[in-house]
Amino acid sequence: MAIEQGYSKIVTQGLKFSYDTGDTRNSYTGRPTANISAGIGMSTYNNVPGSVSSTLTGTGTYYRGAEIIRQDLTALDGSGASWLSGGNNPGIGVVTGGGGGTGGRYTGHSIFFKPTVPTTSCPVYTNYSNIGGWQSSCEYDDMGDGWFRARVIWYDSVTRSDGKYWAINPLSTPTGATVTIYWAGPFKEDLNVTNVSQYINGTRSSTQGLLDVSGKGNTMSLSDVSFDSSAFPQITFDGTNDYIDISSFAPGSNSTGTISAMVYPLQNSADSYVMGVGGNTTFGASRAIRVNGGFWSTVSYGSGTEDFNSIVAAPLNTWQHVAFVWNGTTVNFYHNGILYTANRSGMVNFAGDKLSIGRPPWGGGSYWQGRINNAQVYDRALPESEILQNYNHYRTRFNLPGIVYNYNESTRADLYTGYWNNSTTYTMADFGGISNVTAHGWSTGPATYTLTLGSLPTHTKVRYKVYWHLVDSLDNETNQLFIMNSSGTESEILRFTKQYNLVPNISIAASPGTYTWSGPKTYTYRPWGSGTYGQDGYIIVDSGWVDHTASSFTARHVMGADQGQSDEAEYLSHVEVQLFG
């Protein structure tokens, strides 16, 4: 299924900074961004008044800071209908004042327009002027919200002032019909260059092209980074001296946080930084993401007790989503939505007030070579679900891998017994503190419960989850969990024993999995007439993402309890299998 895209779909709670070059409505604005001739007026442009009538009406509403003007064009006769059809416009639209520009320098002019009828493939002409020097143009940007930006560059050897003419091109207009167009502008920017400067391509200065959309008012200083004019504009860092800095950055909490980005590495062998916050060179006092030696790493400025190195391969020439989440001494790194975790005892609260994109926040070399099309900073540690929300927001646009299969029994094991070798299930209103659960188990043991799934879609990784319930007087029996590995054989990922009134003793816990004891829980049915035992509960098993490519998958649970339910019992609930590819 296609994933919806739009700025509002990413997580915004705790967001301290964000840009997205593909968000042409909010973040990537292209030129111009500084309007040096606002409020200079707009009037009708009409070379054929006998065939087309025009009225302009102010609406009292605004788009990007300029009042929206409504224009109604009516085809009075057959000639008028022809002029307003198929790109035949001889000069019908609006003219705006403040034209021209400083002599010997290029000047950018633009206007926003919103048609209410279908238009030709070139919806607006911008080459109608009474003064030579205009570049004939059908240049426009789709703003993604029904509005478009028409744009043109002015150059003359002397300073001039002349109108700028914008001619609209409806696809087809019958005689007597009225076409309505909305306009907002004009905008004018002195490009301050004497050579030919492309309107969208090329280098941006500190005030051009890119805006923070977090609402926190951060101002970005862009140094030499370049953009192109694709539908989702690309921002490129050359690995030599390109970067974005945000000084006086207020990251909020210093003990927890998240930084993330969509990146496209063009080199991965040398030390190369995507982004970082802090700027302080005390060990542990900054946070950054980098590639080095072909692998992704997280950096907390330089010490082996803080850095998380060689986490996962960093492939070249492909889009990928990376995120660094820290919370005290816990370091989580996500690559395309897959979690890699470590504990770093040397971590301290980061310090400093600088955010850098394309280089480390403490300055110096290690510039990024590649693309960074969006980046975010949060003042809290995003949980896995929210990292995945952001990742899924970008999946379709960047053609990223993702979850291709999800088997989830939740609280209803009885609906899935056809996939198991043992069909025994049991229902309780209070099942370890969870309401109304039907789980696999229990009549008597020991017993083996095996899940088998076949005809699986193509994938590269698997993740297995289960709640393993242990109720009453288990007395040192051994329990084991085996899952199918990529070669089609089994790997033991968990082994534990459970003793009466004690927490489970785990002796095998395979990485990258997590195996978390719930603590004491209540159950509707307990052996021995609901005795006073205090350590009933369940292990929350999560294998993490492990390599797996086979077309089938098995999870074999060796449940060691060796008596009937009236003495001791084990159950399996919340079974889930996910495939990634």
N, C-alpha and C positions, 0 to 999 in steps of 0.2 A: 504494500500500500504506500502511496506517496505521503511523505511527511509535509505537513503545512509549514510554510516558511513565512517569516515576518518578525520584525524586531520584537514585538510584544510577546512572542512565543519563547524567548529565552528567559531564564530566571532573572528576576530583577531585585528580589529581596537581598539587601546587603551590597548591591552593585555600586562600586565607587568610580568605575571608569569603564567605558566601552566605545569601540568604534567598529564599523563594518563597512567596507568599501562597496559591498553589494547592496547596502541599504541606501539607495539613492534618494529616498525621501527625507532621511534624517542625518545620516553620517557622511557619506560621500556626496559632496555637493558640486564638485567640479568648479570651473570658473564661471562667473565671478562670485566671490564671497564678500568683497568689499564694494558696496554701492556708493560711488562717488557723485552720483547725480540723481538721487532719489527725488520723487515728487515734482518732476519737471514737466509732467503733463502728457496727454495722449489725445489724439484727434483722428477723425476719419481719414483714411487713405482710399480714394476712389477715383480712378481714371475714367470710369464709364457711368457717370451719375444718371444719364438718360435711361440706362438699362438695369441698373442696380441701385436700390436705395439703401442707406445706412444710417442707423441711429446708435449712439453710445450712451449708456446709462450707468452711473455709479451705483454699486450695490451696498456700500457701507460695510462690506466684509473684506477680509484681507488674506492674501496668500504670500508667505515668505516676506512679510513686512510691507507689501505693496497692496494698495486697494485693488479689488477685483472690479474690472469694468466689463459690462455686458454689451456686446455688439450684435445687433440684429440686421442681417443682410437679406434683402428681398429681391428675387429675380422678377423684374417688371415686364420683361418680354422674352422672346426666344433667344435673343443675343445675350441677355442677362443670365438666362438659364445655362447657356453654353459657357459664359465666362466663369460661372460658379460650378463647373463640372470638369472632371478629368484632367486637372492641372492646366487649364487654359487661362488662368488668372492673368489679366493684363495690368494688374495693380489695384487690388481690392483688399482692404484690411485696415490696419492702423498705422499711423506715423507718430513717432515719439521724438521729443525735442532732445537737446543736449548732445547732438551727434558729433561726429568727428573725434578729435583728440589732440593731444600735444604733438606738435610737429616732430617728425623724425623718430617717433616711438609708436609701438603697436598698442592699440586700445581694444579691449573686449567689450562687446555690447550683447545684451541678451534680454529676452522677454519670455514670460511664461504664458502658455495658452492652453485652453481646455475646450476641445470641440464637443458639440452635442450630437453630431452626425458623423457617419463614416467619412474618412478622408482618403486621398490618394496616398501612394507609398511615400511621397514627399509632401507632408501635410502643410508645410509653410515654405514660402520663398523669402529670402532675405537679401536678394541682389538688386532690388529696385531702389536706386538712388540717383539724384541729379548731379552728383559729383563723382568723377572718376576716382578710383582708388579703393572702392569697395570690392571685396572678393566675393564673386558670385557664390551662393551658398544654399545648400539644402541641409544644413547642419542642425540637428536637434537631438535632445536626450529625452527618453521616456522616464518620467519621475516615478512611475509605478503606482500612482494614485489617481489616474485619469488626467493629470496635467503633463505638459511637455515643456521643455525649454528650447526656444529657438536662439541661435547664437551666430555671431559673425565677428570677424576681426577687421578693424579699421587701421589703415596706414596711409599717411600722406607726408610729404616733405615739409609741409607748413601746418601750423595750427589752424583748425577749421571748426566751424560749428554748423551742423546741418542735420536735418531730420534723418531718422532711421526708419526704414519702411519694411513692414511685415505683411506679406500677402498670403491669405489663407486659401487652401485647396480642398474644398469638399469633393467627395467622390462623384456625386450626382445631385443636381438640384432642378426640379421641375419648374416650369414657368408659374409664377405666382407664389411659389413656396418661400418661406423665410428660414434662413439658417442662423442659428445662434452660436456665437463664440464668446468665451470668457478670456480676458487678458489680465495680466498682472505684471507691472513693471513701470518703466524700464529700469535696467540695471547697467551700470557702466563701470569698468575697471581699467585703470592705467596699468598695463602689463609691465611698463618700465623696462622694455627691452628694445633694441634697435635692429636685431636680426629677426627672421621669421620665427614666431613662437606659435606652435600648434595650440589650439584652443583647449583640447582635452589631454593630449599626450604631453609628456615632458615633465620637467622638474617643477616642484611646488615650493613656494616660500613658506615661512612660518605661519602665515594667515590664509593659506589657500588650500582648498580642496577637501579638508578632512575635519570633522567636528566630533567632539565627545557627545555621546547621546545618553550618558548616565544621568544627566540632569544635575551633576555636581559642579559644573562650571569650569572644568579643567581646560586649560589652553595648551594645545600641542605645538611644539616647535619642531618643524620638519626640516631635516638637513639632507638635501640631495636625493631623497627618495623619489621614484618616478611612478607614473600611472599609465595605463593604456585606456582605450576607449571601448572595451568589450562590454557586453550587456551587464555583466557583473565586473566592474573595473578591477584590474589587478594592480596591486602596489608591490614594487620590486625594490629590494635592497641588494646592492652590488658587492657586499662583503669587504669594501674598502673604507668608505666613510659615510655610509647612509645610515640614518637612525632617526628616531622620534624621541624627544624628551618632554616630560611633563615635570616641571620644577614646582616646589611648594605643594607637592601632592600629599593629600591627607588620607592615608589608607584606612583610618579607623582603628579597629583592634589590631594589636601587634602580636598577640599570642596565637591567633588563628587567622586563616585567610586562604584565598584561592586565586591563582592566576591561570589563564587559559588562552589558547589561540588556535586559529586555523592556519597551517603553515605548509610550505612547499619547498623542501630543501633542495638546493642546487649543488651543495657540497656537504659532506658529513664527516670528513676525516679530521680536519683541524677544529680547534675550540671555537664554537660559533654560537652566540646567544640569541635566543628568540626574544626574551623580555625578562625584566626583573624589577623588583621594588626594594626600596631601602636606600642603598647607596653607601652604607657604612661598611668599612673594611675590617671591622672586628669579626672574628670567626663567629658564624651563626647569625649575624645581624642583618643579612640581606637574603632575599629569596629570588631564584632565577631558574629558567629552563634553558638548556643548551643541548647541542650535539657535540660529540667528541669521539673519535675513533670508530665511527660508524654506528654509535649507540646514543640513545637519549639518556640524559642525566638531569637530576635536579641539584641545584647548587645553593648552599647556604653560606656562601663565601668561604670556600677554600679548604676547610679541614675535613679529614677523613671521617671524623666523628659526626659530621653534619651532612656532607654531600651523599647523595644516593646515585652512584655511578653505574654505567653500563646496564641500564634497566632492561631495555628492549631495543632491537635493531631500528635504526632510523633510515628507512629506504629513501633513495633519491628520486626526484622528478615525479612525485606523487603527492596529492593532498592528504593531510592527516591532521587529526585533532589531538592536541596535547593539553593536559591540565595538571597542575601541581597544587595539592591541597595539604596544608599543614595544620596540626592541632596539637599543641604541646610538643611532645617528642615523636608523635606519629606522623609519618610522611607517606602520603598517597600520591601516586602518579598514574594518570590515565592516558592510554594511547588508543585512540579510536574507540573510546568507551570501555576499554578493558582495564581493570584495576591491577596495579602492582603496588605493594605496600612494604614499608620497612619501619623500624624504630631507630631513631637517632638520638642517643642519650646526650650528645653535646649541643643540642639545639638550645638557643636562647631567643628571647623576643627580638624580632628584627628592629632595626633603628634606621632613621633617615627619612627624608621627605622627597625622594626622587623616584620617578617611574620612567623606565627606558624601554623602548621597543627597538630591536635590531642591534642592541649592544648591552653589556652589563651595566647596571645602574651606577657602579662605582667608576665608570668611564674607562678609557684606555681602548685597547684593540678588541679582538674577538668579535668583530662585526658579523652580522648575519648575512649569508649569501642565499637569496631565494625570495619567496613571497610570504607575506604575513597579511592576510586579507581581513582579519578581525582579531581583536584581543579584548579580554575582560579582566577586571580586578574586583574581587569581593572582599569584604571585611569579615567574612566568616568561612568556616570550613564547609563547603558544599558536600552533602551526602551523595552517595553513588546515584541515587534516583535523579537528582538535579543535574549532575554531570551528564547523565544519559539524556535528560531533557534538552540540554544545550547541544549535545552531540547530534541527537536526532533532528534538531532544528536545521543543521547544516548538511545532513546526509544526502538529501536529494540534489542540492545545488552542486556539491563537490563529488558526487558519485562515490560515497564512502561505503565500506562494508558495514554490516549490522546484524542484528538478531534475525535469523531466517526461519527459526522454528522455536515454538514455546509450548511445552507440555506441562500443564499445571493442574494438579489435583485439588489444591487448596484444602478445604475441610470435608471433601466428599470422596473419600477413597472408594466407597461402594460403587461409584460410577465408572471406575477404571480397572476393576478386577480382571478384565479380559487381557490386560497386559502383564499380569502377574502369574507366577506359578502357584500361588496360594491365595485362595479367594476369601479367606476368613477376614471379617471386619468386625469392628465393635464401635458402638456409639455411646457418647456421654454428653450430658448437658454441660457439665464442667469438665473439660479435658485439659488439665494442666493450666487452669485459669483462662482457657479459650472456650467460648460458648459453642455448643452444638457441633461437635466434631465427630465425624466417622473416620476411623483410622484402620490401617492394616493391622491384624492381630486380634485377639490372642486366645487360643484354647489351651494348648500345652506346648512344652518345648523340651529340648532345644529345637529350633526351627530355622529354615532358610527361606527368606522372602526375596525373590528375584524379579526385578522389572526388566522387560525386554521390549525395545522399540525398534521397528524395522522400516525400510523404504524411506530413509531420511534424506532430506535435500542436501545438495553439495554444501560443505561447510569446512572450516579449518579448526574450530575449537568447540569444546563442550563445557557446560557448567551444570553440576548436579547439586540439588538442595533437598534436605529432608529434616523434619523434626523427629528425633529418636527418643521416645518416651520410655522411662524406666520407673516402674511402680512397685513399691513395697520391698519385700525381704530378699532381694537379690544378694547372693552370697559368693562373690568373687568369681562369677562366670565371665568368660572372655567373649567379647563381641567384636565383629570385624565388618568392614565395608570395603567391597571391591568394585571398581568401575572399569569399564572397557577403555583401554588406551588406544592410541592411533594405529598401532599395529594389529589391533583386533584381539589382543589378549587382555588379561585382567591385571590391574595394579591395585594393591592394597593402599587405601588412602587414610584409613582410620582403624585403630585397635584400642579397646579400652575394657576395663573391668568396673563393675559396680558392686559395692558392698552395702550391707544394711546400714542405713542412717549416715552414709558418707557420700561425698560428691564422687563422680566417676574419676577413675585413675586412667588417664590417657597415656599410652605408651608409644603409639605411632600416630603422627598427625602430619600428613604429607603437605608440602607447599604446592601451590600458593593458597591452600585452603584455610578456612577458619572454622573452629570447633568450639562453640560457646555454650557453657552450662547455664541453664535458665535460672538457677537458684530454686529454692523450695516452692513447689506448686501443689495446688489442690486438685483432686479428681473425685468425680461422683462415686465411682466404684473403686474401692481399695480392698485388697485381700485382708484376711484376718479380721473381718468385721470392722473395717475402718479403724485400724489400730493407730498408734500415736507416732508412727515414724515421721521424721521431719525432713527427709531428703528425697522425696519423690520429685520428679521433674523431667526435663528433656535436654538433649544436646541439639543445638541448632548447627547442622552440618551444612557447610558451603564449600564445595571443592575448589572454588575459583575457576578461572578459565584455564583449561588444559588442552593440549594438542589432541585433536581427534578428527579423522577424515573418513572413517568407515561409514558404510551405509546403514549400520545398525548400532545399537547402544544397549548395554546391560549395566544394571546396578544390583549387586548381590549383597544382601544383608544377612550375615551369620549372627543369629540372635541366641545367646548362650543360656538364657534362663531355662532351667531344666525341670520345671514343675508346672502344674496346672495353674489356671488363672486365679484360683482361690488362694494360692500361695504367693505367686509372683508373676509379673506380666511385663511384656514389652510391646510397644506399638510404634507404627510409622505413620506420620501425617505430613501434610503440606509438601508433598513430593513435587519437585519441579525440575524439568530438564530444558536447558536453553542451548541452541546451536548458533554459532557466529560464523559469518562468511560473507 
